[in-house]
Structure formats: C-alpha cells, structure tokens
Amino acid sequence: MPQFSKDNLKNNESVPLQRRFAPLFLCGLGLALVTACGRSPEATDGGENNDTRTVTVLGAVTGGQLDDLRAALAPFEEQTGIRIIYEGTDAFTTLLPIRVDSGNAPDVALFPQPGLMTEFIANGQMVPIDDFIEQEQLTQAFPEDWLALATFDDELYGVWLRAAVKSLVWYNPQQFAEQGYTVPTTWDEMIALSDRIVADGGTPWCLGVAAGDATGWVGTDWVEDIMLRTAGPEVYDQWVTNELPFDSPPVERAFTIFGEIARNPEYVPGGGVGALSTPFGDAIQGLFTEPPRCFLHRQGNFISAFIPDGVDVDEQVDIFPLPPIEPQFGTPILVGGDLFGVFNATPEAQALIEYLLTPTPHEIWASLGGFLSPHRQVPPEAYPDELTQRQAEILVNADVLRFDASDLMPSTVGTGTFWSGAVDYIAGSDLNRVLSRIQGSWPDPEEGVY
Amino acid sequence: MDRLEKALSSAPVHIAVIGIAVLWTIPTAGLLISSFRYREALTQTGWWTVFQEPLNFAQFHLGNYVDVLTSQGMGQAFLNSLVISIPATIIPLFIATLAAYALAWMQFPGRQLLFVSMVALLVVPLQMTLIPVLRTYNLLGLAGTFLGVWLAHAAYGLPLGIYLIRNYIGSLPADLIEAAAVDGASHLKIFTRVVLPLSVPAIASFAVFQFLWVWNDLLVALVYLGGNQNVAPVTLVLRNLVGDRGQDWHLLTAGAFVSMFVPLLVFFALQRYFVRGLLAGSVKG
C-alpha cells in the first residue's frame, strides 16, 4: 500500500479541477446552443418547407461558371416562383451515385457528360424526358445529332445546356503575320507548316497533358479527333462500343499520327516528357510569350478561360478547325457538353426542363461569354465576341458531329486505361502493348458497368 | 572544456534535426510565397524565383487573400465549419474517454475482445459505410442535418480515440486507482477526480487529431449534409472557388492558409495541455 495521506489527495484535486473543466462546460454550453439553432431548414432535403415550391439540382458546375448558370436560371425563378436549390461540387461523379443509391437523389442533375447517365438509366433510376415533353418541342430546340447523343434505348434522357467544341486549333495571328505563316486547310499543310516552323528555329505545338488525377484526357481527345478524320464516323461509333477493338489497325493508325506530333521533341517543347509535365491549362501560354514557345495549340473552346489576362483577345487569339486528313470524311467536329437529366419528375422539375427548352437561358449565358449552346434558336449575335461567334459557326457548320469517345466508353476505359494508355504512349511506351492493355481492360458486357 | 565536448558530440544530432525540419517546411514555405504572388507570375515561374529580387515587393500582393475572403459565402462557410467541427470533436472525445476508462480499469467479461474489435474498426475504410449510413439517415430523417454529420464524424473518430486514450489511461499507475478505491471512491469518482485530470495530455492530443480531421474533411460533409451554400463547410467552398476546369487554382494557395488558420489556433490553444510529467512524484517508486 502506498502511503497516501488524504489531505494530500484533497489538495491535489480541489484547486485545479474547476479551472480545468471550465472550457468543457463552455463547450457544452456552446454545443447546446448550436444544437438549438444549428438545424437549418434548407439543409434538409425538402418536405419541411411547403410554403415555397423548390427543385433540387446537383451539378458539377462551380466557381465563376456558377454565377453564369444562376443568371441563366434567374428568369425561371422569377416567372414561376419555384426556388432552385443548387448544389455544385467537383466530386459530382462520386457523390451522385451515393445519393441515388441511398434514396436521396436530387430532382434534377446537371451531368458534365452523357456517359455518366448510362448506369442510372440501366438501373431504371431516371425518368425519360419524352414522358412529359412533346417530341415537337424537342426537335425545335435541338439539332438531331444532339438529341441522338442524349438518347438511350430509344428514349431521350437529357436536355442540353452547354456545348464544348474540341476540334479547334488556337494560334496567335500576330505571330503568324510576322513570320508569314498561313492557316493550313489540310493535315498535310499543317504538318508542312510545323516543319517550316522547326526550320525557322521555333517549336510548332503547345501541348499540355497534365491534369491531376485526370491526366491523359488531352491525349485521348487528340486520338479521337484523328480517329474521326482517318477512319470516319461509322468506324468511330464501332470503336466507342468496342465492336472495333482497341488493338485494331484504324486505332493504331490514329495513335501513330498523334505520336508523330506528341512524341517529337522538335514539335513539342520538351517532347513527350515536356507535354506530360505541363498542366493542360498552362500550355496555351506558350502562344503569347516573346519569342513564342510554340505556335499552335489544339484544345477545346473552354481553354479561353486560361488565356492570360494581359493578352489582347481580338488581336492575339484566333482559331481554325483541326483540318481534315482523309478528304472523304471532311471536317468532323468532336464535341462535349453538359446536360440535365431528371430523377424525380415533380411538377417543378418538369417546369424547369420546359424552361431549358426555351432559348432564354441559353441566350443569357451566351451573352456572358465563354459559353456555347447547342440550342437551335440561339442566334450567332447572341455571343459577345467574334471568337465565340466563330466557334459557334464551326459547331453549326460541322460536316459530322461526334461526342468525345472516352466520355461514352465504360468508365474503366474512358476515364481509366484509355487515359493512362495515352500517357504511356506519349511517354514512349510500345504502341502495341499500350493498345492491347486498353483492350484487355474493356469490361465484360455480362458483368454490368463496373 | 566539458561544455565544448558536449556541444561537439550533440552537433550532428542538432544539424540532422534542423535539416529535417527545414526540408519539411520547404513546401509550405513555397505555398506561402506563392499565395502572395500574382496569377501570371504563379503560372509562369516557380516560387523560388522571388529570391532573385528579394527586395522587390512589387511582385507581391494581397489579391489572392482578398479574393478568397470576399468570395461569396465564405463567412457562412466558416460558421458552418465551426458548427460541424466543434460538436464532432466533443462528442467522440466524451464517449471515447468514458469507454477508455471502462476498458482499462473496469472488470467485466469480454473486455479485451471488445477492445480488440473496436480497434479492428480502424482498418475499415469509411467510404464503405457511406451508402448504408445515408440510407439509414434517410429513413430517420437525419440526411442533410448537422446532427447526422456530427454522429457520422463521431463514429469515424471513435476507434482511434478509444485506442489512444485507453492506452494512456491503462498506463496510469494501478496504485493510484487502488488507493482511491480503498478510500471508498466509486468508479465515477475515480474517473472524474483521478483519471481525467491525469489524462489531459492524451485527451488534448485526440482533440487536435479529431478537430483537424473534421475541419479538413470534404467527403463526409458533402455526402451527409449536401453542398448547398447554407451548410457547405470551408473545404467545399474553397474547392468550388477553383472552377470546374481548375482555371482559378491560384486561389487555392491563399485558400489553404485561410483554412489553416483555425486549426492552428486550436493547436496552440491546446498546446499547454501536452504537458508530460504530471505523474512525477505522485507514486513512490
């Protein structure tokens, strides 16, 4: 037994205890307060506030783009009195399946690509748009091609909001004028121009493939664009569904043509390694340095958000469509886009879809810049600057329209092995090995989508 | 001469420690410097280039911080983060301390098995629980409420908390507990009067861990609470500042330090509780 005197123990405990627990009591008080007033009515998933009608929307649009989206949807809220409760997160692809599987689906989701819809449609979790919208309204609003892109099993599931045009080559007209270069109209002319730039001591292509955990999509976009130009749209469609395997000659050819540019240290600053270590948003800056780090940059219309502030857009930035390779396929255009899909066809959600079929929201966002709409009734003058008008023109005049293939393929390939395969190929891996690896990862149709 | 010898013999250790500390701080220092630079400079050159002209203060500005702090919903987001973090720290702390005492000093059958199975939960990835828990929350009407997030965070934090605090409480001298028991103290009294005051270092450590984890969490809040402006924590608002194509990533530099501020305050406030040697002299050896 240790010799403890009670007095000792007493002294030890009585003084500091109150002091020591004061913070705890305070915290407890705070906790009680927070619990009392911490339940915000808007945090709940509807049902509690019946005085205003609401529609919940989950989307991947965030940041500055979100302000534009809100502006485009504002007239709807004013006219109908329905409040849109929008949740925006870049973890959209993670969050949406969790929400839907747990019975907590948003009324409407704004998908960054239609490929993400397939799983929900296969599980019968989404409501077809044509259940409550007349066919005529749809055909008036969107071109056939775009409607087809949002159609699964002969039923339309999506209403388009935003289009992205990917088959654009950006260049600096000032530099072109200084050097006496002209805009190429065929692939061969473009390669000849690249060689001439090399002969003049320059580097022709800006290429940046790094994009965090999405690294590789820039490479797949290139391959898809070339695929459309060398094999044509029919073969491209077979490739998307894997009727045409990845290790077949047409795909091999497309990769090889891409490699002739991307793996060539004379064409790309730093060659393949340079391309892989350049963030995709930084690559375009090479057009505006003095002397230019590079002269040509193939990238979608959204790259305009990355053009440095000091650049005079009217004078120093211009585009031309990525030129054709096989003349019979003309100039196809590779597109991406955002579309709304419906999980709960509440009257409010239906009203929102009706509104999205009118040109109003599209025109509002178009006037704010940095936005292209696939909507038919948006006139070219709705776009604020010449550059965007040109992009809209390229979109409308496309011989063939095809959606980004990696966005349509199963996610194990489209956002997985195809991306990493493109990275490996740029880094110098053997092409046959890369292609057979991608083909080997294609999921068995029997096993569902995962 | 003795002191010189001492200094010489301990020099390599000091140099190694300082070296590691410097190495460890470099990325954070780089981030701090970056957060004061202009957007163009950030995307064109590395942060170390500022040392080429160290006295040129024109290359720095507070714009990134201004943008972050005045961006829409930032004040609300800070409030939300506090509303989420404080209860989500206190609840598991309270439960874990009680459980740790019981597992360490109360005699009941299956005690060790219970302890081991709780610690085993450390290896279960929380992502596996998202859908089942959210389903249950939907049934109970807890989805999208702060209470739901507190409970989720408390549950995710408990295994580590019980493990840490149980080990600390278990290492207290048995003589102390026995002496109190002999004097007629009940378990509750022993817990509040003897064990709790002595366990403050372990409790403070776990409080810091849990607070940091909850404060920096994005996924749990997003899943159980949703991402709308009224309930979104700082992490979510910062993430969304960047834009959906990451075009404004330069704001993340300043954003990181803005969101670091609160956890640092918590850390330094609890610093004085990490006192060792509280037990010195309490028991005769």
Interface residues (C-beta under 8 A of the other chain):
Chain A: M1 P2 Q3 F4 K6 L9 E13 P16 L17 R20 C27 G28 G30 L31 V34 T35 G38 R39 S40 E42 A43 T44 D45 L58 A60 V61 T62 G63 G64 Q65 L66 I85 Y86 E87 G88 T89 D90 A91 T94 L95 I98 R99 D101 S102 G103 N104 P112 A211 G212 G281 D282 Q285 F302 A305 F306 P308 D309 G310
Chain B: R39 E40 T43 Q44 V83 I86 P87 I90 L130 I131 P132 L134 R135 Y137 N138 G141 A143 G144 T145 F146 L147 D175 A179 A180 V182 D183 R193 V194 P197 V200 L218 L219 L222 V223 L225 G226 G227 N228 N230 V231 L236 R239 N240 L241 V242 G243 D244 R245 G246 Q247 D248 W249 V283 K284
